[in-house]
Amino acid sequence: MKTVTICGSMRFAEEMKDIALQLEISHDMNVIQCIYNSHGVHLSDDDMKQIVETHYKKIELSDAIYVVNIDGYIGESVRKEIEYAERNGIEVIYHTEFSKCM
């Protein structure tokens, strides 16, 4: 079983939840999800810094990151996560490619 961290723009939050479910039930993956601020809780700069640091730790714990790049969109934060994964020898799986196999 491969452990993957979901990486993607929050504009795809609902899609990422659905993708995570499919990866776990149909593709033998253990998915570490990102944080979804569904209720719009105000987050301070320190809170955001902590969330980002925690997300990078999740990447370190993973065998791969799963990049949700719907319609080819990859934002700046996700680009940095991809670069971080590549620098650390962590596989990068792109949804637009992998979903062809789903």
URKA-V826925 format. One record per helix or strand of 2 or more residues. SS is the DSSP state (h for helix, s for strand). FROM is the first residue (numbers start at 1). TO is the last residue. If there is no record, write none. Layout:
# URKA-V826925
SS:FROM:TO ; SS:FROM:TO
This chain:
# URKA-V826925
s:2:8 ; h:10:26 ; s:29:32 ; h:45:61 ; s:64:68 ; h:70:72 ; h:76:87 ; s:91:94 ; h:95:98
